[in-house]
Amino acid sequence: MQDENLNFVNLMKNFDLDFKPKDYYDKNINKEDLITPKDIEEFQEKGVVIAGIDFGDGPYNPTIAHLMTCYFEGKYHYKLVVDDDEHVYKMKHHESLEPLTFKQVIENIDSAILTHRGGTEYEELPLGVMESQLVKNFSSDLEKEEVLNSFDIGSNFYPLEDYYKAKKETWFKHLVNDDKEVINKKFDNAKRLLFDEFIENQISNFEKEQSWAKPGMYKNLNESKSEENIILKKISNGESKNCEFKESLSLDVRQSQSNKSYQPKKESYIELAVLKTIAGFLNTDGGELFIGVSDDSKVLGIENELIKLHKSSKDKFQLHLKTLIKENIGLGSSNFINLELKTVNDKEIIHVSCKKSDEPIYIKDKDFYIRTGPATDKLEGRELVNYTTSRFKG
């Protein structure tokens, strides 16, 4: 199995996962004139099909699904639209300023979760719309080729057909390790559990009993959602002595939005405000900084800044922040700072968690800041001496 996985990894190297089309719409269409669709029918009418999935004539609905985009309010919006009114899917990327990369489209397909059917809320197997269909078909008496050919995918924008031809082979090889009757029984049990309003202990028991289930997949799903809810709660509570929000790390958001002649660049005064906050947390009682959140607790995300300043690279964004901290606050502070990319309300933000430092932290070895309520203040002279003497005893 390890060799098979390695073969698949090698095959994936043939695909450019960072590829994205210039646009989904014909160049003759002015997207900015498009208005917000009032319902799903209008979304489909005005939208563009990115990918089509054909599930054949099997007993499982839906039989046709389309990954679609519709441009309005300055963004591309995405939905997985099916051929009946009962199925609604959640996806990882539901809006973007630019067309999705090939990797993001795959993530949408492989993470799509069924959330509604016949008026009953439930979460289906978090295997994605393609893999879950393979498991369903595999639970029948079909042979390998019949299973692999029982559903397909195509796209005019991305090489999805070739990608999933290889991916389906890999999924199938994982499934054949179990007896077909066993898998059939396991999947029936899964459906029974998932159609009920199952609770946390049911999920735990299900994972233990189903050998084909990915270990902890429900636990991770729940933990991720729980973590998101915790972050949202903190953000909704507003700024405080231990919590602050910044719309960006380097980009002047207001200039970027209101001044057409403004050329987006990394603004040192915006970056300094972030560094002051971090230093203030370290020198006081610690705290949390959320980058990509406005002062009034709106989750804006960092996508705009990623596109304008970091060529859409999250790694470059995080590396730039780490470099700013290293060059301005010093390597010694790294033990007290943790940077993480978080997804909140389907938008990505940066969470900077700061512990209370055991030694004074200066910016550029000269400026000292502390937190006083929801503000960051600079200390100098006698105030600085008194504070550091009291705060960093011994």
N, C-alpha and C positions, 0 to 999 in steps of 0.2 A: 504493500500500500504506500510505503514511503517513496518507492521508485515511481509509482503512478502519480503521486502528488508532485514529485520533482519534474516529471515530464510535463505536467500541466503548467507548472511555474515557468518552465523553459518556453513552452508554447505561448504563454501570455506575453513574453518579451517581444513577440512579433507585433503586438498591438500598441499603438500610441495612446495610452490612457489619458494623456493631457490634451488630446485633440478635441477641438470644438469648432463647429461650423461658424461662419461669419454671421449668419442669420438663419432663422427658420422661415421667415417670410420672403416672398418674392420682392425683388428690388423696386418693383413698381408700386408696392403698397407702402403708404406712409403710416407706420405703426403709431405715431404720436396722435393720429386722428382717431384711433380706435378707442371706444368707450368701454367702461366696465360692463361685462355681461350681467344681465339681471337674473339668469338662472343657468343650469347646466346645459339646457338645450341651446341657449345662445352662446355659451362657452364653446360647445362643439361646432356650432355654425361658424363662428368667427375664428376658431382656433386652427392649429396645424397639427397633424398627426406626426409625432416623432418616431413612434414604433408601434407595430401591430403584433398582437399575440393571438394565435389561433389555437384553441384548445380542442379542436375537433368535435366529434359528435358523441363524446362520452356522456356518462350520467351526471357528471359534475358541472354545475354552472358556476360562473359564466362560461360561455363558449368562445366569446371574442372579447378582447380587451385592447384598448388603445391608450398609449401614453401620449397625452396631448399637451400643447402649450397654447396659451392665449396671452397676447401682450396688451396690458393696460396699466395706467397709473405709473408709467415709466419702468415697468418690470415685466419679465416673462413669468407667467403663473402656470403651474403644472398640475394635471390631474390624471389619474388612471381611470379612464372611463370604460365601463363595461356595458354589455348588451341587455341588461335588465335593471330594474329600479331597486333591487334588494342589496346590492353589493357596493360598499364604499371602502376605498383603500386609503390608508395613511402612507405617506412616503417621506423619506429623509429630506429631500430637496423639493420644496413646493413653490419656491419663487427665486428669481435671480435677476441681476442687472444685465448679464450677458448670457448667451446660450450655454448650456451645461457642457462640461467636458465629458468625454466618453466614460471616464471613471464614475462621474456623478450619475450618469444615466444608468449604468450598471448597478450602482448603489440604490437607486430608486426602484429598480426592478427586483433586486435581491433582498430588499428590506421592506417591501410593500406588505402591510399587515391589514387583513380584512377586519373591519371594525363594526359592521352592521349587517344584519340579515333578518328579514321578516319582522322587523320591529324589535328584535332581541339584540342587545349589545353584547358583544363578546370579542375576544382577540383570538384569531386563528393561529395556527402554527407559524411562528415568526421565521419562516424559511424563505420568504419571498414568493412572488407570484409564480415564478417558473419552477423552482425546486419543489414547492408544495404540490404542484400539479404532477410532477414526476413521481412523488411518493404516492399520490392517489392512484395514478395509473399502474404503478408497480404493485399495488396491493391486489390487482386483478390477476388473471391467469395469462396475461400477454407475455410474449417472449421479448427479448431485449430490443430487437429492431422495431417491433410493434410499439413498445413503450417509448423509445426515443423518437419515433416518427409520429406519435399520437398528438403532439403539439409542437408548434414552431413559432418563430419570431422573425420579423424583418423590419428594416428601416431604410429610408432614403438618405439618412444623415450619418449613421454610424454603422460599422461592420458587425452588427449584433448577431446576424445569422451565423457567421464563422465563429464568433466568440462562444455562443451558447451551444454550438455543435460540439465543441471541445468540452465545455463545462458540463453538458448533459452526460457525456461519457464518464467523466470523473464522478459525478453524483451517483450514476448507476453502479459503478464499481464499489462505491461505499455501501450501497444498499444490498448488493448480492451476498454480502457476508452473512446476512440473516436469511432464514428460511422464509419463503413467500407467505406461507400461512401465518407465521409468527408476525411478520410485518403487517399483514392484513388485519390481524387481531389488534396489534398495537395502534394502528392508525384509527381503527374503529373506537378503541378506548380513548384515543386522543380527541376525536370528534365529540364523543359523549361528554368528556370532561370540559371541553372548550365551549360546548353549547350551553352548559350550565353556568350559573354565576359562581365560578370556582373561587376559592379563597387561597390564601398564601400556602397553607399546609397541603392543600390538594396539588398545587403546583410542585411543591417539593417531592411529594410522593410520586407524582407522575414522572418526574425526571429520574427518580431512582428506578422505577419499574420499566421505563422505556429505554432499552439499550441503544436504540438508534438515535435517540434524542441527543442533541448537543449538550454536554454537561453545563448546567447552570444557565441555559439559554433564557429561561423564564426569569430566573433570579436576576440575571444581568439586566434584562429588560425592565423589571420592576425597580431594581436599584437605580437604573439610569433615570427612570421617570421620577422616582422619589427624590433623587439628587436635584433634578430640574425643579421640582416643586419647592425644595428647600431654598434654592437660589432665588426663585421667583418671590418667595416669601421675604427673603432678605431685601431684595430690590424694592418690593412694595412698601417696606417699612421706611424707605427713604435713607438719606445720608445721615451719618451720625459720627461720633468720635471714632468709631471702629469700622466705618463703612463709607466709601466714597465712589462716585461714578464719574467716568470720563467718556465723552462721546468718541474720542479717538486717541491714538498714541502720538501721531505726528501731523495729521491732516487738519488744516483749518476748515472745519465743516461748513461754517457760515459763508466764508469766502468762496468755497467750492460751489455752494448752492446758489448764491446771489450775484456773484461777480463773474460775468461771462469771460472777461479778459484774464481772470486769475489762472495761473498755471500751477496746478497742484504740486506741492513739494513738501519735504519733511521740514516742518517749522520747529526751530529750536525752542521757541517760547512755549509751544504746546507740549513738547517733550519735557521741558523743565517743570511744568505743572504736574506732570505724572511723577517725575522723580522726587519732587518736594513731598507729594503725598506718601510715597513709599518710605522716604526717609522719616517723615513725621510718624508713621505707624511704627517703624523700627525703634524710634527714640521714645515712644510713649508706651502703649500697652498692646501693640500689634493691631492688625486690622485687615480688611479686605477691600481691594480695589477692583472694580468691574469696568473694563474698557469695552465700549460698545453700548453704553447705557447713558441716557441723557439725565440731566439734573432732576427732571420731573419723573424719573423712574420708568421711562419708556425704553424698552429693549430695541435698539436700532441695529445692532450687529456691526461687524467690522468689514463686511464685504466690500463696501464702497472704497474704503481705505486700501484693502488688499488689491483691488483692481488698479487704483490710481497710483499707488506708491510701491507695491511689491509684486507686480505682475501676477496677481491672483495667488501668490504662494504664501500659505500659512506658515511654512517653515521659515521663510525670509522675514516675515513679520515678527515671529517669536525670537529669531536670532537677533534682529535689530533691537528689540527690547532688552534682551540679555546683554548685548553689547553696550547699550546706554547705561545699564546698571553697573556693569563692570568698569566702564571708563569714568563714570561720574560718582558712583557711591563706593565702588571697590569690591574686590573679590571676596573680602572677609564677610560681606553681607549675604553671600549666596546661601549660607547655611540657614538663614532666617527667612528666605524668600522662596516661594513656590509658584511657578507659572503654569497655568493649564488652559487649554482651549476647551470651552464648554458650549454645548448647544442648548439654547433656551428659546422657546417659542419658535423653533425651526430657524433661529438665527445664531450665528457663532459669535461668541464674545470671549474676551480674555479675562480670566480670573487670577488676580495676583493676591496670594495669601501671605501675609507678613507676620512673623512671630516677634515678640518683644526681644530686642537686641540686648546682649549683656555688655556692650560697650558703645560709646558714643558714635553715631554715624553722621558724617558730614558729606555735603555735596561739594565735589572738587576740593576736598580737604579744608574748606573754609566756612561754608554756610551750614548752620544747624537749625533743624526744624522739628517742631512737635505738633501734636494734635491738641486743639482746644475746642471741644464740641465738634461740630461738623466742618471745622476750618483747620487749615494748616498755617501755623505762625512761625516766623523766624525769631530766634533768640540771639541776643548780642550782649556784650558787656557783662555787667554784674548779674543780670538775669540768667545768662548762659552759664556763668560760673556756679551760681547757686543751684541751678537745676541739675547740671551734670554732677556736681558734688553730691547732691541728695539722691539722684536717680541711679548713679553708677557707683555706689559705695563699694570699696574694696576692689 
